[in-house]
Amino acid sequence: MRYTARQIALFFREAIRAENEQQARAICAANLGFSGGKETKNAINELLGE
């Protein structure tokens, strides 16, 4: 199967967006971990479905 230049560009744009989103989530997680407090407990409970 052959891909057009536009399809390749869209694929890489989406891959970069997904990577950036993952990095943003990691930063938020680290920030919550270091800050502690009620916000961290709420975030953990939300992730665990409690």
MARNUMI-914468 format. One record per atom (N, C-alpha, C, O): chain; atom name; residue in three letters; x negated, z negated, y. Coordinates in Angstrom, 2 decimals. Layout:
chain->A&name->CA&resn->ALA&X->X&Z->Z&Y->Y
...
END
This chain:
chain->A&name->N&resn->MET&X->-0.85&Z->0.00&Y->-1.17
chain->A&name->CA&resn->MET&X->0.00&Z->0.00&Y->0.00
chain->A&name->C&resn->MET&X->-0.89&Z->0.00&Y->1.24
chain->A&name->O&resn->MET&X->-1.88&Z->-0.74&Y->1.31
chain->A&name->N&resn->ARG&X->-0.55&Z->0.81&Y->2.18
chain->A&name->CA&resn->ARG&X->-1.31&Z->0.90&Y->3.43
chain->A&name->C&resn->ARG&X->-0.55&Z->0.17&Y->4.52
chain->A&name->O&resn->ARG&X->0.67&Z->0.26&Y->4.61
chain->A&name->N&resn->TYR&X->-1.29&Z->-0.55&Y->5.35
chain->A&name->CA&resn->TYR&X->-0.70&Z->-1.29&Y->6.45
chain->A&name->C&resn->TYR&X->-1.08&Z->-0.62&Y->7.77
chain->A&name->O&resn->TYR&X->-2.16&Z->-0.07&Y->7.93
chain->A&name->N&resn->THR&X->-0.15&Z->-0.69&Y->8.71
chain->A&name->CA&resn->THR&X->-0.43&Z->-0.16&Y->10.04
chain->A&name->C&resn->THR&X->-1.24&Z->-1.18&Y->10.83
chain->A&name->O&resn->THR&X->-1.30&Z->-2.36&Y->10.47
chain->A&name->N&resn->ALA&X->-1.86&Z->-0.72&Y->11.89
chain->A&name->CA&resn->ALA&X->-2.63&Z->-1.62&Y->12.75
chain->A&name->C&resn->ALA&X->-1.72&Z->-2.69&Y->13.33
chain->A&name->O&resn->ALA&X->-2.14&Z->-3.84&Y->13.49
chain->A&name->N&resn->ARG&X->-0.50&Z->-2.33&Y->13.65
chain->A&name->CA&resn->ARG&X->0.45&Z->-3.30&Y->14.20
chain->A&name->C&resn->ARG&X->0.77&Z->-4.38&Y->13.17
chain->A&name->O&resn->ARG&X->0.84&Z->-5.56&Y->13.52
chain->A&name->N&resn->GLN&X->0.98&Z->-4.00&Y->11.92
chain->A&name->CA&resn->GLN&X->1.28&Z->-4.98&Y->10.88
chain->A&name->C&resn->GLN&X->0.11&Z->-5.95&Y->10.69
chain->A&name->O&resn->GLN&X->0.32&Z->-7.15&Y->10.53
chain->A&name->N&resn->ILE&X->-1.09&Z->-5.42&Y->10.71
chain->A&name->CA&resn->ILE&X->-2.28&Z->-6.27&Y->10.56
chain->A&name->C&resn->ILE&X->-2.40&Z->-7.23&Y->11.74
chain->A&name->O&resn->ILE&X->-2.69&Z->-8.41&Y->11.57
chain->A&name->N&resn->ALA&X->-2.18&Z->-6.72&Y->12.94
chain->A&name->CA&resn->ALA&X->-2.25&Z->-7.56&Y->14.14
chain->A&name->C&resn->ALA&X->-1.20&Z->-8.66&Y->14.09
chain->A&name->O&resn->ALA&X->-1.49&Z->-9.81&Y->14.44
chain->A&name->N&resn->LEU&X->0.01&Z->-8.34&Y->13.67
chain->A&name->CA&resn->LEU&X->1.07&Z->-9.34&Y->13.57
chain->A&name->C&resn->LEU&X->0.74&Z->-10.38&Y->12.52
chain->A&name->O&resn->LEU&X->0.99&Z->-11.57&Y->12.72
chain->A&name->N&resn->PHE&X->0.17&Z->-9.95&Y->11.40
chain->A&name->CA&resn->PHE&X->-0.22&Z->-10.88&Y->10.35
chain->A&name->C&resn->PHE&X->-1.25&Z->-11.87&Y->10.87
chain->A&name->O&resn->PHE&X->-1.11&Z->-13.08&Y->10.69
chain->A&name->N&resn->PHE&X->-2.31&Z->-11.36&Y->11.52
chain->A&name->CA&resn->PHE&X->-3.35&Z->-12.25&Y->12.02
chain->A&name->C&resn->PHE&X->-2.86&Z->-13.14&Y->13.15
chain->A&name->O&resn->PHE&X->-3.28&Z->-14.29&Y->13.26
chain->A&name->N&resn->ARG&X->-1.97&Z->-12.64&Y->13.98
chain->A&name->CA&resn->ARG&X->-1.40&Z->-13.46&Y->15.05
chain->A&name->C&resn->ARG&X->-0.63&Z->-14.64&Y->14.44
chain->A&name->O&resn->ARG&X->-0.74&Z->-15.77&Y->14.92
chain->A&name->N&resn->GLU&X->0.14&Z->-14.36&Y->13.40
chain->A&name->CA&resn->GLU&X->0.90&Z->-15.42&Y->12.72
chain->A&name->C&resn->GLU&X->-0.03&Z->-16.40&Y->12.02
chain->A&name->O&resn->GLU&X->0.23&Z->-17.60&Y->12.02
chain->A&name->N&resn->ALA&X->-1.10&Z->-15.90&Y->11.42
chain->A&name->CA&resn->ALA&X->-2.06&Z->-16.78&Y->10.75
chain->A&name->C&resn->ALA&X->-2.74&Z->-17.71&Y->11.76
chain->A&name->O&resn->ALA&X->-2.92&Z->-18.90&Y->11.48
chain->A&name->N&resn->ILE&X->-3.09&Z->-17.20&Y->12.90
chain->A&name->CA&resn->ILE&X->-3.72&Z->-18.02&Y->13.94
chain->A&name->C&resn->ILE&X->-2.73&Z->-19.04&Y->14.48
chain->A&name->O&resn->ILE&X->-3.09&Z->-20.19&Y->14.72
chain->A&name->N&resn->ARG&X->-1.46&Z->-18.63&Y->14.67
chain->A&name->CA&resn->ARG&X->-0.44&Z->-19.56&Y->15.14
chain->A&name->C&resn->ARG&X->-0.24&Z->-20.70&Y->14.14
chain->A&name->O&resn->ARG&X->-0.13&Z->-21.86&Y->14.54
chain->A&name->N&resn->ALA&X->-0.21&Z->-20.38&Y->12.86
chain->A&name->CA&resn->ALA&X->-0.04&Z->-21.40&Y->11.83
chain->A&name->C&resn->ALA&X->-1.23&Z->-22.36&Y->11.80
chain->A&name->O&resn->ALA&X->-1.06&Z->-23.57&Y->11.64
chain->A&name->N&resn->GLU&X->-2.43&Z->-21.82&Y->11.96
chain->A&name->CA&resn->GLU&X->-3.63&Z->-22.67&Y->11.99
chain->A&name->C&resn->GLU&X->-3.62&Z->-23.58&Y->13.21
chain->A&name->O&resn->GLU&X->-3.95&Z->-24.76&Y->13.10
chain->A&name->N&resn->ASN&X->-3.24&Z->-23.05&Y->14.36
chain->A&name->CA&resn->ASN&X->-3.17&Z->-23.86&Y->15.57
chain->A&name->C&resn->ASN&X->-2.12&Z->-24.97&Y->15.43
chain->A&name->O&resn->ASN&X->-2.34&Z->-26.09&Y->15.88
chain->A&name->N&resn->GLU&X->-1.00&Z->-24.64&Y->14.80
chain->A&name->CA&resn->GLU&X->0.04&Z->-25.65&Y->14.59
chain->A&name->C&resn->GLU&X->-0.47&Z->-26.76&Y->13.67
chain->A&name->O&resn->GLU&X->-0.20&Z->-27.94&Y->13.91
chain->A&name->N&resn->GLN&X->-1.20&Z->-26.39&Y->12.63
chain->A&name->CA&resn->GLN&X->-1.76&Z->-27.39&Y->11.72
chain->A&name->C&resn->GLN&X->-2.76&Z->-28.29&Y->12.45
chain->A&name->O&resn->GLN&X->-2.77&Z->-29.50&Y->12.24
chain->A&name->N&resn->GLN&X->-3.58&Z->-27.70&Y->13.30
chain->A&name->CA&resn->GLN&X->-4.55&Z->-28.50&Y->14.06
chain->A&name->C&resn->GLN&X->-3.83&Z->-29.45&Y->15.02
chain->A&name->O&resn->GLN&X->-4.25&Z->-30.59&Y->15.18
chain->A&name->N&resn->ALA&X->-2.76&Z->-28.98&Y->15.64
chain->A&name->CA&resn->ALA&X->-2.00&Z->-29.83&Y->16.55
chain->A&name->C&resn->ALA&X->-1.39&Z->-31.00&Y->15.79
chain->A&name->O&resn->ALA&X->-1.37&Z->-32.13&Y->16.29
chain->A&name->N&resn->ARG&X->-0.89&Z->-30.74&Y->14.59
chain->A&name->CA&resn->ARG&X->-0.33&Z->-31.83&Y->13.79
chain->A&name->C&resn->ARG&X->-1.40&Z->-32.83&Y->13.39
chain->A&name->O&resn->ARG&X->-1.16&Z->-34.04&Y->13.38
chain->A&name->N&resn->ALA&X->-2.59&Z->-32.34&Y->13.07
chain->A&name->CA&resn->ALA&X->-3.68&Z->-33.24&Y->12.70
chain->A&name->C&resn->ALA&X->-4.09&Z->-34.11&Y->13.89
chain->A&name->O&resn->ALA&X->-4.38&Z->-35.29&Y->13.72
chain->A&name->N&resn->ILE&X->-4.12&Z->-33.53&Y->15.08
chain->A&name->CA&resn->ILE&X->-4.46&Z->-34.28&Y->16.28
chain->A&name->C&resn->ILE&X->-3.41&Z->-35.37&Y->16.54
chain->A&name->O&resn->ILE&X->-3.75&Z->-36.51&Y->16.84
chain->A&name->N&resn->CYS&X->-2.15&Z->-35.00&Y->16.41
chain->A&name->CA&resn->CYS&X->-1.08&Z->-35.99&Y->16.61
chain->A&name->C&resn->CYS&X->-1.17&Z->-37.11&Y->15.59
chain->A&name->O&resn->CYS&X->-0.98&Z->-38.27&Y->15.93
chain->A&name->N&resn->ALA&X->-1.46&Z->-36.77&Y->14.35
chain->A&name->CA&resn->ALA&X->-1.57&Z->-37.78&Y->13.30
chain->A&name->C&resn->ALA&X->-2.74&Z->-38.71&Y->13.58
chain->A&name->O&resn->ALA&X->-2.61&Z->-39.93&Y->13.43
chain->A&name->N&resn->ALA&X->-3.87&Z->-38.16&Y->13.98
chain->A&name->CA&resn->ALA&X->-5.03&Z->-39.00&Y->14.30
chain->A&name->C&resn->ALA&X->-4.73&Z->-39.89&Y->15.49
chain->A&name->O&resn->ALA&X->-5.10&Z->-41.07&Y->15.50
chain->A&name->N&resn->ASN&X->-4.07&Z->-39.34&Y->16.49
chain->A&name->CA&resn->ASN&X->-3.72&Z->-40.11&Y->17.67
chain->A&name->C&resn->ASN&X->-2.80&Z->-41.27&Y->17.30
chain->A&name->O&resn->ASN&X->-3.00&Z->-42.39&Y->17.77
chain->A&name->N&resn->LEU&X->-1.80&Z->-41.00&Y->16.47
chain->A&name->CA&resn->LEU&X->-0.89&Z->-42.07&Y->16.04
chain->A&name->C&resn->LEU&X->-1.65&Z->-43.12&Y->15.24
chain->A&name->O&resn->LEU&X->-1.41&Z->-44.32&Y->15.39
chain->A&name->N&resn->GLY&X->-2.56&Z->-42.67&Y->14.40
chain->A&name->CA&resn->GLY&X->-3.33&Z->-43.60&Y->13.58
chain->A&name->C&resn->GLY&X->-4.20&Z->-44.54&Y->14.40
chain->A&name->O&resn->GLY&X->-4.33&Z->-45.72&Y->14.08
chain->A&name->N&resn->PHE&X->-4.79&Z->-44.02&Y->15.46
chain->A&name->CA&resn->PHE&X->-5.65&Z->-44.85&Y->16.29
chain->A&name->C&resn->PHE&X->-4.86&Z->-45.72&Y->17.25
chain->A&name->O&resn->PHE&X->-5.29&Z->-46.83&Y->17.58
chain->A&name->N&resn->SER&X->-3.71&Z->-45.23&Y->17.71
chain->A&name->CA&resn->SER&X->-2.97&Z->-46.00&Y->18.71
chain->A&name->C&resn->SER&X->-2.22&Z->-47.17&Y->18.08
chain->A&name->O&resn->SER&X->-2.06&Z->-48.22&Y->18.69
chain->A&name->N&resn->GLY&X->-1.75&Z->-46.97&Y->16.84
chain->A&name->CA&resn->GLY&X->-1.01&Z->-48.05&Y->16.17
chain->A&name->C&resn->GLY&X->0.29&Z->-48.35&Y->16.88
chain->A&name->O&resn->GLY&X->0.79&Z->-47.54&Y->17.65
chain->A&name->N&resn->GLY&X->0.82&Z->-49.51&Y->16.61
chain->A&name->CA&resn->GLY&X->2.02&Z->-49.95&Y->17.30
chain->A&name->C&resn->GLY&X->3.30&Z->-49.42&Y->16.69
chain->A&name->O&resn->GLY&X->3.32&Z->-48.86&Y->15.59
chain->A&name->N&resn->LYS&X->4.37&Z->-49.61&Y->17.44
chain->A&name->CA&resn->LYS&X->5.72&Z->-49.27&Y->16.98
chain->A&name->C&resn->LYS&X->5.85&Z->-47.75&Y->16.76
chain->A&name->O&resn->LYS&X->6.53&Z->-47.33&Y->15.82
chain->A&name->N&resn->GLU&X->5.23&Z->-46.95&Y->17.60
chain->A&name->CA&resn->GLU&X->5.34&Z->-45.50&Y->17.46
chain->A&name->C&resn->GLU&X->4.77&Z->-45.03&Y->16.13
chain->A&name->O&resn->GLU&X->5.32&Z->-44.15&Y->15.48
chain->A&name->N&resn->THR&X->3.64&Z->-45.63&Y->15.73
chain->A&name->CA&resn->THR&X->3.03&Z->-45.27&Y->14.46
chain->A&name->C&resn->THR&X->3.92&Z->-45.66&Y->13.30
chain->A&name->O&resn->THR&X->4.11&Z->-44.88&Y->12.37
chain->A&name->N&resn->LYS&X->4.45&Z->-46.87&Y->13.34
chain->A&name->CA&resn->LYS&X->5.34&Z->-47.33&Y->12.26
chain->A&name->C&resn->LYS&X->6.57&Z->-46.43&Y->12.17
chain->A&name->O&resn->LYS&X->7.00&Z->-46.09&Y->11.07
chain->A&name->N&resn->ASN&X->7.14&Z->-46.05&Y->13.30
chain->A&name->CA&resn->ASN&X->8.31&Z->-45.17&Y->13.31
chain->A&name->C&resn->ASN&X->7.97&Z->-43.79&Y->12.73
chain->A&name->O&resn->ASN&X->8.75&Z->-43.23&Y->11.97
chain->A&name->N&resn->ALA&X->6.81&Z->-43.27&Y->13.09
chain->A&name->CA&resn->ALA&X->6.40&Z->-41.96&Y->12.58
chain->A&name->C&resn->ALA&X->6.20&Z->-41.99&Y->11.08
chain->A&name->O&resn->ALA&X->6.60&Z->-41.05&Y->10.38
chain->A&name->N&resn->ILE&X->5.58&Z->-43.04&Y->10.57
chain->A&name->CA&resn->ILE&X->5.36&Z->-43.18&Y->9.13
chain->A&name->C&resn->ILE&X->6.69&Z->-43.31&Y->8.40
chain->A&name->O&resn->ILE&X->6.91&Z->-42.67&Y->7.38
chain->A&name->N&resn->ASN&X->7.57&Z->-44.13&Y->8.93
chain->A&name->CA&resn->ASN&X->8.88&Z->-44.29&Y->8.31
chain->A&name->C&resn->ASN&X->9.66&Z->-42.98&Y->8.29
chain->A&name->O&resn->ASN&X->10.37&Z->-42.68&Y->7.33
chain->A&name->N&resn->GLU&X->9.54&Z->-42.21&Y->9.36
chain->A&name->CA&resn->GLU&X->10.23&Z->-40.92&Y->9.42
chain->A&name->C&resn->GLU&X->9.66&Z->-39.95&Y->8.38
chain->A&name->O&resn->GLU&X->10.41&Z->-39.23&Y->7.72
chain->A&name->N&resn->LEU&X->8.33&Z->-39.95&Y->8.25
chain->A&name->CA&resn->LEU&X->7.70&Z->-39.06&Y->7.26
chain->A&name->C&resn->LEU&X->8.06&Z->-39.46&Y->5.84
chain->A&name->O&resn->LEU&X->8.22&Z->-38.60&Y->4.97
chain->A&name->N&resn->LEU&X->8.19&Z->-40.75&Y->5.59
chain->A&name->CA&resn->LEU&X->8.49&Z->-41.23&Y->4.26
chain->A&name->C&resn->LEU&X->9.99&Z->-41.25&Y->3.97
chain->A&name->O&resn->LEU&X->10.41&Z->-41.55&Y->2.85
chain->A&name->N&resn->GLY&X->10.78&Z->-40.93&Y->4.99
chain->A&name->CA&resn->GLY&X->12.23&Z->-40.88&Y->4.81
chain->A&name->C&resn->GLY&X->12.87&Z->-42.26&Y->4.75
chain->A&name->O&resn->GLY&X->13.92&Z->-42.43&Y->4.14
chain->A&name->N&resn->GLU&X->12.26&Z->-43.22&Y->5.37
chain->A&name->CA&resn->GLU&X->12.79&Z->-44.58&Y->5.36
chain->A&name->C&resn->GLU&X->13.52&Z->-44.89&Y->6.66
chain->A&name->O&resn->GLU&X->14.04&Z->-45.99&Y->6.83
END
